[in-house]
Amino acid sequence: MSYIETAKVTSKGQVTIPLTIRDILKLEPGSSVMFKVTDKGVVLSPCEIIEKPVFTAQEWRKIERMVAEKGKAYKTVQNAKKHIKSL
């Protein structure tokens, strides 16, 4: 399939995706898109962003035990992870 549309870049670097293209890609308000730069140009694709949990299920169980014991407070996630690994 080949379809061509044009759009202008605003002073803020924004581009409105033409309605026809939004319909073809099934893009709705709030949809995420991915830009991939290739030798032939830029590819725009719909994508889904999945949030990766900061802690594993096993780490959460350890955290829940620490909270129940009213243990030490940590300033960063890294410090907390370091302590969790030591348990």
N, C-alpha and C positions, 0 to 999 in steps of 0.2 A: 504494500500500500504506500502510495506517495501522495502527500498533501502539503501544500505550501501556503503559509500565512506570514505576514510581517507585523512587527510591532516596534515601537520606539522605546529607547531606554530613557528614563527620567533622570533629572539631576541627582537623584538619590540612588541611582543604579537599579531602579525597579522597572519591570516589564509586565504589562498586562497580557496574560495568556488569552489569545482570542477564543471566543465562545465555541467556535467549531472545534478547536483543538481540545478545549476543556471537555466538550461532549464526547469526543472520540476517546479521550483518556479517562473518562468518567471522573473528572476532578470536581470536587465540591468545595465550598468554603471550609477551610481548615485542613484540606488534604495536604499531604507532604509530597514533595517532588525531589528527585535526585538529578544532579547535573553531572555528566561524565564527559570530560574532554578527550577527544580522539584525534587522530591524524586528519580525519575528514571534517571535523567540526565538533559541535557540542550536542550530546544526546540528552534529552529531557525525558525522564520516566517517572511515573507515579511510584511511590514507595511507602512502606509501612515502617514506622519507627517504633521499635520495641524497647522499652526501658529495661535495662539490666539491673537486677537487684544488687545492692551494695554488699549484702551479706548472704551466704548460703543458708539453707535450712538448718544445717548442723550448727553454723555460727549463731543463728538466731536462738536456737535452744540454749546455747551457752550464755548468750546475752540475757535471756530470760532468767536463767539461774543467777547471774550476777545481779540483776535488778532485784530479784527476790531477796538476795542477801544484802541489798543496799550497799553495794560495793563502791569502788572508786569511780569518779567521773573522768572522762577523757576529753581533751580539747579537740582532737582530730580523729577521723575514721581510721587513719593509719595506726595511731597509737592504740586504739581499741582493738583493731585486728591483730596487732602484735601481741597484746595481752591474751586475746582469745586463743591464738595459736599456742600459747604457752600453757593453756589449761589442759 
